[in-house]
């Protein structure tokens, strides 16, 4: 068998494997597999931090918000504030 063909098939199998992992392991992938609607909010949307804060508040109330989640949240705030015009209320990190 041609080496180039074997390599192309290997690369395709690797790509499919990575896609399968993303589909089965990510929250969005699981929702897609179930046919369940969901909302995706990019970090350049003006309401991004509002949505992120709501997710944070809900997860904290359920005890599902880890220290790693908080670290990512605070990092997102720092990044977001540098990219988007900010209202004063957007700069507060609430308990």
NORTAJO-V208608 format. One record per backbone hydrogen bond with DSSP energy under -1.0 kcal/mol. CO is the residue of the C=O (numbers start at 0). NH is the residue of the N-H. Records with the same first field share a line. If there is no record, write none. Layout:
CO = NH  NH
This chain:
1 = 5
2 = 6
3 = 7
4 = 8
5 = 9
6 = 10
7 = 11
8 = 12
9 = 13
10 = 14
11 = 15
12 = 16
13 = 17
14 = 18
15 = 19
16 = 20
17 = 21
18 = 22
19 = 23
20 = 24
21 = 25
25 = 29
26 = 30
27 = 31
28 = 32
29 = 33
30 = 35
31 = 34
41 = 44
44 = 47
46 = 50
47 = 51
48 = 52
49 = 53
50 = 54
51 = 55
52 = 56
53 = 57
54 = 58
55 = 59
56 = 60
57 = 61
58 = 63
59 = 62
65 = 69
66 = 70
67 = 71
68 = 72
69 = 73
70 = 74
71 = 75
72 = 76
73 = 77
74 = 78
75 = 79
76 = 80
77 = 81
79 = 82  83
86 = 89
87 = 90
